[in-house]
Amino acid sequence: DYYLEEVVGSTENGKILVKIYWQDNSTQGSGTNHYGRVTGVKVYDSLGNPVAINTTIANPVIVEFTANAFEPYFVRIPLLFHFDGDDPAVNDGPGVVVWGYANLILSHSDSHKRFSGIAPGAKLVGVKVLDRSGYGDTDDILNGFEWIIANRDKYHIAVATITFGSSYVDLATEIGVQNLVNHGIIPVVSAGNDGHDKNTINSPGNVDDVISVGASNTGWFDDLNVTDWSSRGPYSIYDNETIAQRNTSKPDVVAPGGDFSEPSLICADLNDNDDTDIYVLDYNLWALLGIFRSDVTEDIFSNDSVVSRGTSMSAGVAGGAVNLLVEALSNESWSNWNPSRENILRVKQILLLTAWEIYRAQENAYTIDRGSKDVIEGYGLIQLDAAIEAVKNTISVGDEVTAYLTNTTFGKHVWASKVYLQAGTGYILEMDVPENADFDVFVWDQDPNTWGEPLLIGRSIKTGNADEGVAFSVDEDGYYYITVKAVEGSGNFSLTIYVDTQVPVLSVISPVNDTTYPPYPNLVLNVSIEDELPEEVLVKVYDNDELIMAEKGLYHILPVFSPGEHTLKVMAVDAANHTDTAIVVFTVLPEEVLTFKVNPSSGSVVEKKLITISVDVEVRYSYVSSVKLEYDDSISEFTKVYEENNESIWELDFNVAHGLKGKIIVSTPVQDFEYNYSLSYNPYFTVTIVGVGFATVVVVGGGGYYLYKKRREERLKRLELESQRLAEETLEEIAEGEEEEK
């Protein structure tokens, strides 16, 4: 970051070395002496002021200058064309080919090279398992894994950076990667470059225990973001295109992987050529017009740097970060490092919980939840400084902490620390957010889940410029993690954790005691709570001693209540388990069938021809959303005439020319609560055509409107059976009447 700041014009100056190469490309004829050459080089800033001049005729022509601002600089190359003689038989004349390079010269106080990796002091152990084209056999890959395990202690191998993968599940390789974990090595694996479709995680990046890394850009020309081509989760696929579901979603994090609209990542050179990306800019608009690749067939500068992109680069960045995190956890001594599964997952946990969410695009297929894992960036862009803070920083309950964060590309984005907490004690964490900024605060468990993912205890993620607060308690004594993450803006936050001592005071505003309510719409519970953080107090609601709701907040939509009297016990429970209780008694009115009419009426005798049967249903306090008539494997829709004052009127006309049986089906919105409320309204009727030339229409009303819980299902079944029995008895009476007529 320090060097990149120099490039884009920070207070530090950036020294630039320009080298212009040229080659005389003159065409000679008989008796001619043409030649072309470069006579120097001049560099101008964006205002046209000269900043460097060299008029020496040399090859290459070299000039050095200091870039004081992030702006275009223009290199002007004077050319000399010498004409001497002419051969009419040849298209002769002078010519020159010119190419050049601009190198950044950086001064630094350490012994590392100008462009170094994330962990420049780490030693690298190269294990070659693929050929130069990127292909290889699974056996070679597995042998490479076995070699790493066998030489772990000899070479102090803590991290295995794996930058290859398969678009389809490779079970053998996945087992081999898991074996690395089982033998004390942390695999950091590329997620793949197959985005932005879902379920494109490359194998073995889909293995639960590994750290799967997607790609972000580097923020040169645009805001930091996840690249479009970085593979999306949550899973991989088998070669038959079915989804390979695992216990965890991927990726876990993202790291800089470069992009196609920026100068990408600076990487080590293979010394086979010096091809590079060429960016064409419109100076007046300061707009990128295009990106091209040079076509140089030779290596001009040995052991220099090249730019590259991909999740392979991301995995390399993340691998260096993991190596430094291992050093921090082991106090920078291999002898202190215990390569147990617990410690491997601890490294993963800390790297993930300190990541910074950067995703800004609008992919409607994905859900983003601040502080939670998603299928685009996992937990976010790795923040190595915060990860090491989480290891080395410790605060105490009662301390006030102040720190600076920003959402700009080159700055500190996440703050982290440990804090010792005691089981059974309630805590309040309050954070003052700087003006015009949006920061979030998170409390994480001391231990990860089975696969190394961090467990969230509490968070405050208010939108906009608002102070944050969270109330929480823990189940075990120990050190827990606190992170603060910048969403928008910059500034100093102030954070304090203290013991929760205040007992909440609860008042119920609605529903009102001793009041009658219709059964629909759902009642709203509105409470008032006096506490340090009222919005963090848990509200529990019991209906006739049965728990029906438990959630934080002051406004709650209650579930559907059955008709009759209800006694609600409302409890406010804070993080310290302090409680206050209020009782509310109210009555819910029953649903009422006002009208159930059929024309022709029950027992009518009609001619045997196409007739019309009309059914009118009118229900008060109806939950009904639609009504249908099911008969002879057909369904007809009722029409809602109107709905007013909790009364619904429905009408249906249908034609019948022969025997018909059916029932009216009423569709209602079913609330999916824990206790499973359901609704049913089934007036039952039958129509039977009998005799020659006449039809008898029999309509059996009833059934009624029922609201029940699981414990009332048996009662509803009995009522349905009773309705069917009555219908069958009626049919039997009709049949007996027909026999008497005969």
N, C-alpha and C positions, 0 to 999 in steps of 0.2 A: 504493500500500500504506500509506503514511504516513497519508493521510486516512482510509482505511478503518479503520485501527487506532483513530483518534479516535472513529469512529462506534461501534465495538463496546466502547468503554470501556477504552482503554489509560490510561497515566498522564497523557496529554494530555486536556484537557477538550474536550467538544464543545458548542458554542453553538448553540441551537435558537431559531429565530424562528417563532412561531405567529401566523397571520393567520386570523381568523374573519370571513367575509363573511355578510351576512344581507340578507334582503329582506322587507319588510312585505307579507304576502299575505292581509290581512284582507278579509272579504266584508262589504260594507256594505248596509244596507237603508235604507228611508225614515226619515230623522230619526236615524240612528245615527252614531256616531263611534268605531268600533273601531280598535284598532291593536295590533301586536305588534312587539317589538324585542329585541335582545340587549343586556343590561345590563353585560356584562363577560366575562371569561374567567379561569378558575382552572386551574392545572396541578398535579398531584399525582404523587409517585413511587409505586413499587410497594407501599410500606408505608402509603400514605395521607397522607404528609407533604406539605404545600403547598410548592411550589418557585417558583411565580410567580403573581401575582394582578394583574389590571387591571380596575378597576370603572368605567372610563370608557365612556360610551355613545358609540360611534363606529362607523363602517363603512368599512373593517374595524376590528375590535378587535385590537390587536397586543400580544403579550407575548413577552418574551425570557427564556430561562433557560439554565442550564448543565447538561448531562446528564453526570453523573459515573460512570454505570455502564450496562452493556448490559442493559436491562430495559425492561418496558413503562412508559410514562408516560401518565397519563390526563388528558384535557382535559374540564373541566366548564364548561358554558355556561349561565349563568342567563338565563332568558327572562321577559319581562314581557308579559302579555296584558291589555289594557285593554278592558273592556266598557262601552259607553255607548249605551244605548237598545236597542230591540228592534222588529223589523218582523215581525209574525206571518206575513206573506206570503212571507218570504224566509228561507232557512237562513243567517242572517248570524252573524258573530262574528269575533273577532280571529284572526290566523294569522301565521306567520313561516316562511320557508325559510332554512335555515342550511347553509353549506358552509365548509370551511376547508382550510388548507395548513400544513404544518410544513416549514420550510426549514432546512437545515444551514448555519450560518455558520462559515466556516473562515478562520482567519488564516494568512497565509503570507508568507514573506520575499521571494519572487520576484515577477516582474511578470505571471505567468500567471494565468489565471482560476482560480476555485475548483476546478472540475473540468476538468482538461486531459488531453489524450491522452498516448500513450506518448512521443511526440517533439514536445512543444509548441512547440519552436523551429523546426520544419520548416515550409517553405512548401508549400502545397497547390495543385496545378494540376488543376482539375476538367474532365473530358472527358465531356460528356453524350452517350451513345449510345442510351439508352432513354427512353421517355416516362414520365410520372408514374405510370403503372400498372405499369411494369416490363417493357414490351414494346418490341420494336424489330426492325429488319431487320439481317441479317448484313452487308449492305453498309455500314450506318451504323457497326457495330462495327469492321469492318475499316478504314474511313476514320478512326475514332478512333485505332486502333493506328498507322496511318500518320502521323497528326498528331503523336502522341507521339514517334515516331522522328524526324520532321522538326524538332521543337522540343526535342529532348533537351538539346543544349548551351545553347540560349537560356535555358531555365528550370532548368537543372541537374537534370534529371529522372534519378534513380537507380533509383526503385522505382515499379512500376505495381501498385496495389492493385485487383484485379478482383473485384467482389462479386456478379457475376451468373453464371449457369450454366444448362446444359441437362441434363435427366435422361437424354437420349440423346446419343450422340456427334455433335458438330458439327465435322466435319473442317475446314471453312473457318476457323472461329474458332480451332481448335487450331493450324492453320498460322500464323494471324496472331499468336497468342501466342508461338509458337516464333520468329517473326520479331523480336519484341521482344528475346528473349534474344540472337539473332544480331546485334542492333544495340546491345547494351550496356545493356539495361534488365532489372531483376530483377522478374519477375511474381510477385506474391503473390496466390493465387487461393483463393476459397472452395471447400471440398470439397463442400458441399451439405447440405441439411437433410432427407435422405430415409432416414436410418437407422431401425432398426438392422440392416436386411438387408444381406447381402453385395453387393458389386459395385454400389454405389449412388453412387459418386463422380461428381459432376457434371462435364461437359465445359465449359470446358477445364482443369478442375482435375486431369485425368488425364494431362496432358502431362508427359513425363519430367523436363524441365529446370525446371519451375516449382516453387515452394514451395506445396504444397497444404495448406490449413489446415482442420482440423476444429474442433469446439467443445467446450470444457470448461465446467463451471459455475464460479461464483466462490467457492464454499465458504462462503456465508453461513450456511445452516442445516444443511448436510450436509458430509461430507468432500469435498475436491476429487475430481472424477471426470469422465469423458467423458460428455456428455449422451447420452441414449437416441436422440435424433433426429439426431445428427451422422452424416453419411454414412459408411458403412464401405467399405473396399476389398475386394480389392486393385485392382479395375478398374472401368470403366464398362461400359455396354451400348449396343449399336446399337439402332436403332428396331425391329429384328426380334427383340429380346430376347436376341440372342446376345452373349457376353462379348467386350468389346474389350480384349484383352490387350495390355499394353505391356511395356517393359523393366523398369519399376520398379513397386512397389506403392504405393498411396496410402492415407490421407493421409501427408504427411511429418511434420507436427507438429500439435498442437492449441494453441489459445489461448482465453482467456476469451470465451465467446459468450453467457453468461447461460443461464437455465433457467426453467422454469415454476413452480419451488418456491422462488424467491428473488427479491430485488429487482433481479436482472439487471444490465445494464450501463448506466451513465449516458452518454447520448449528446446531441448537439446537437439543439436544438429547431427544428422547421420553422415555428413560430409560426402554425400553423393551428388548434390547439386545445390545451387543457391536460389532456386525458384521461390518466389514470395508473392503475397497478395499485393495488388496495386489498387489503391483507392482513388477514384477520380471524383474531385469535388468541384462544385460550382462556387467560385469565390464570391460572386455577388449575392447569391441566395444562401451560401453556406449550407449547401445540400449535397448529399451523397448521390452522385449520378450513376455509379456502377463500381463493381469490384471485378478485377481481372487477375488472372494468374500469369506471371511472367514465364518465359520459356527459355531459361538458361540451361544449357546442357552440361555445364561444368561447375565445379565448386570453387568459387572465387575466394571465400574466406573459410579457412579451416577452423573447426571447433567453435563456430559462432552459434547463433540461435535461430530458430525458425518459429513460425506461428502455426498453431494447429487447433483442432476443435473436436469435441466428442465427449461422451461419458467416460471414455478411457482417460481423458485428461482430468475429468472430475474425480475419478477414482484415485488418480495419482495425488491430487491435491488433498483429498480426504485421507488417503493413506499416510501422508506426511503429518496431517493434523492428529490422527490417531496415535502415531508414534510419539509426538510431543506430549499427548495426554497420558500415555503410558509412563513417560519419563516423570511427569508431574506426580502421578500416583505412586511411583516407586522412589520418589526423591532423587531422581536422576541416577539411579544405580541399578544395574541389572540384577545384582545380588538381592535387592529388595523386592524385585518383581516376582509375584507368585502367579504363574500362568494357569490359575484355576478357572473353571467355567464362571464362577461367581464374579471374579475380577474382569474377565473378558466382557461379560454382560454389563458390568459397572461402567466400563469405558463406553460402550454403546449407549447406555442410559444417559450419561452426562453429555455426550456429543449431541444426542437427540433433543434433550430438554433445553439446551442452550441455543438451539438453532433459531433462525430469524425468518419469519414468513415474509416472502417477497412477491408471491404470485399476484399478478395484476390483470391478466387477460380474462376474457369473458367466455369461458367454455361452459355452456349451459348444462352439459352432461355431468358436471362435477359439483360437489358440495364443499364449500370452504367453511371451516369452523375454527376460529382463532384459538390457538392453544392445543388443538387436536390434530391428529394425523390425517392427511388427505392423500389421494392417489396421484397427485401432480408433483408435489414437492416434499411429501412426507411431513416432517416437522419443520422444514424450511432450509435455508442456506446456513451451512455450518459457520459458527462464530467461535473460532479457536480461542480468542482472548477470554470470552465469557466461559468457555469450557474449563480453561485452566483456573479462572477465578472460582468456579464452583468447587474446585479441588482445594485451592489454597486460601480462599477468603472465608472468614468466620465472623458472624455477628452474634450479638446476644439479645435476648428479649429485653426490651426497654431502650435499646440503642436507637438513635436517629441517624439514618444513612442518607447522604446526598451524593449524587453522581450525575454526570452529563451524558445524554444520549442524543442521537440524531437519526433521521431516516435517510440522510444523504448517502451517496455511494461510498465516499471515503470518510468514514467516521465510525464511532462506536455505536453499535446498534442494540446490544444486549448487555445487561449487568446481571451478575450471578453471585450467590454466596450460600454458605451453609449456616444453619442456625440450630442450636440444640433445643429440643422441645420435650416436654414430659407428657406421658400418657394420662388421660383423664382431665387434662387442663384445657379450658377453652381459651383461644387466642383471637385477637383482633389485629389485622394488618391494615394499616391506612397509608395511602400514598397521595401526596400533593403533586399534581401534574403541572408542568410549566404552562404558562399562557400560550394559547394557539398551538398546543401540541396534543397528541393522543398517544398515551402510553398504557400498556397493559401489565398486570402483575399476576404471577402464578406461584402456587405452592405445590411442590412435588414430594411424593413419598421418598423415603430414604432408600427403598429397594425397588427394582424394576419388576415387570411381570416375568413370566417364564422365558420369554424370548428377548429380554433386554430392553423392552419399550418402557419409557417412564410412565409412572402412574400419577395422575393429577388428583390432588386433594382438594384444591380450591383455586378459584381464579376470579378476577374482576376485569371485564373486557367491555366497559362502557364505550359507546361510540361518541366521537367528538371530544372536545376539550372539557373533560369532567374528571374530578378526583376519583380515585379508585379505592375500594375497600373490600376485604373478604374476612369472614369469620370461619374458624375451623378448629378442629381438635384432632389429635392423633391417637393411635391405639397402642403405640410402643414408645418408650424413651429412645432418643437417638437424634442424629443429625439429619435434618431435612433440607431440601434445596428451595431457594427463592430465586426467581428470575423476573426481571423487568425488561420489557421489549418495546422499542419505539415503533409506532404505527405511522404517525404523521408528525412532522415538526421536529424541533430541537429545543434543548434546554436542560436545566437541572431539576431532577425530581427529588423529593424528600420522602423517606419511608421509615415507618416505625411499627414494631410489633410489641404488643403488650397483652397482659392477661385480662381476660373478659371477667369482670366482677359484677356488672349490672344485671339485675333480674328484669326481663322484659315485662311490660305492662300491656295487656291485650284488651281491646274493645272491639266488639262486632257491630259494624254499621248496618250491614244487611246480610242475610234476611232479618226482618224485624220480628222480635219475639211476639208470640200469640197472634200471628197473622195468617190469613188464608191465601194460598197461591194457586193459580192454575198449574197444571202439570207441564205446560209448555209455554214459552221457551225455558231453557235451563236456567235455574236460579244462579245468581252471582253472589259469591261470598266476598264481602268487602270488609277488611279489618284495619284497625289502627294499632300500631305497635310502638311503644316508647322503648328505644334501645339505642346503643351506640351505632349499630348498622341495622336498622329495621328491615331492610330488603334482604338481609342475610339470615334472618330468623326463620326457622322451619315451622310451617303451619301444618298441623295435623287435624283432620276432621273425622269424627266418628258419627255414624248414623245408627242410633239405637245400639250403641256399643260395638258396631262393626266399622273398622277403619276403611274409609272410602277415598281418602286423599292425603298425600303428604308431599308438600312442595314449598319452596321459598317464594315470597312475594306478598303483596297486599291485596291483589285482586285475583280471584280464582273462579273459573266456570265449574259449577258443581255438576255432578252426573244427574241423570234422570231419576226422579223419585217416584215411587209407587204411590197411589192414592192412600190417604190416611194421615194420621198424626206422626210427626217425626221429631225426635229429640237429637239435636246436633250438639256434640261436645267439641269445641274448638280449642286446640292447645297451641301455644307459642313456645317453641323450644330453641334456645340459642346454643352456640357452640360449646358453652360450658355446661350444657344440660340444665340450665335454669329454665323453669316453666311457669306459665300462667294459663289459666283455663277460663273459658266462658261457655255458658249453656244457652242455646236458642231452641224454642219449641214452636213449631208451625204446622199447618195442615195443608196437604195437597189435595185438591179437588179431583174426583174421579172423572175419567172420560165418560161421555154419555152419548148413546145412540139416540138421536132425536127422531130420525125418520128411517124406516126401512120398508119401502113399498115396492110391490111388484104388480105390474099390469100385463096380462090378465091376473086377477087375484087368485089366491090359492083355492084349488078345487074347481076352477072354471072349466067348462067344456067348450072347445072351439072346433071349428071346421078343420078338416084335414087339408090344409093348404099352407102356403107361405104366410106365417104370422109374425108379428113383432112382439117381443117380450121386452118390457122396459123395467129397469131396476133403479130406484132412487135411494141413495144412502146419504144421510145427514148426520154428522158426528160433531159434538161439541168437545173442545179441548183436544183436538185431533193432532196427532203427530204424523198423520198420513201424508206421504209425498206423492203417491200414485196408487190407483186402484185398477185392478184387472179382473176380467171374468175368464176363467179357464173352463173350457168345455170341449168335448170330443177332440182332444189334442189340439185345440185352437185356443187363442187368447185374444180377447177384445179389450180395448182400453176404455176406461171410464173417462169422462170429461169433467174437470172441476168447474162447476158453475161459478162459484165465488167462495172466498174465504175471508171472513170478517168476524171480529169479536170472538176469536177462538172457535168459530164454527166453520166447518167445511161441508159443502154440498157437492155431491158427485152424481152424474147421470150417465147411463149407458143404454143404447138401443142395439138390439141384434135380432137377426132373423133365424128362424128354425123351421124346417119342414119335416123333420122326423125326430125320433127319440133323442133326448139330450139329457146329459147329466153334467153338473159342474159345480164350481164353488167360486166365491168372490175372494180374491187375494189382495190384501192391502199391504203395500210396501211402505216401510217406515225407516227413518234414519236410525240405525243401530249404533249406539254409543259403545265404543270398544274400550271399556274400563276393565279393571282387574276382576270385578265381580260380575261382568258380563250381563248387562241389562239387555233384554230383547223385547220386541213388541209384536203383537199379533192381533188381527181383526178378521175373523173368518165366518161371516154369516153364510150358512150352507143352504143350497136350494137344489131341487131336482125338477126336471120337466120330462114327462113320459107321454108319448103319443100312443093311444090305444084305440081298439075298435076299427070299424070300417067307416071312413068319412068323418070321423070325429077325433079330437085329441083332448086329453085331459092334462091340464097344466097344474102341477103341484109345486108350491113354493114353501120351503121350510126356512123361516128366519131364525135368528138366534146366533149362537156362537159367542158374540160379544167382543169387546175390546179388552185385551189382557196386557198387563204390564207385569213382568215377573223377573225374578232372579233365578239363578241355578236351583236354589232350594225350592222354587215354586214350579219347576218344570213338571214334576209329577202331578201336581194339581191341574196344570194346563192339559196334560195328557188325558186325565180323567174327564175333563170337560169336553175335549174333542171326541173321546169315545162315546160320551153321553149324547153329544150332538149327532154323531153317526147312528147311534142306536135309535134315537127318535126319528131320524130320517128313514131308517130301515123299517121301523114299525109303521110309519105312514105309508110307505110303499106296500107293505103287506096288507094294510087296510084297503088301499086302492085295488089291489089284486082281488081281495075278497069281494069288493063291490062289483068288480067286473064279472066275476063268476056268477054272482047273484043276477046281474043283468042278463047274462047268457041263459 
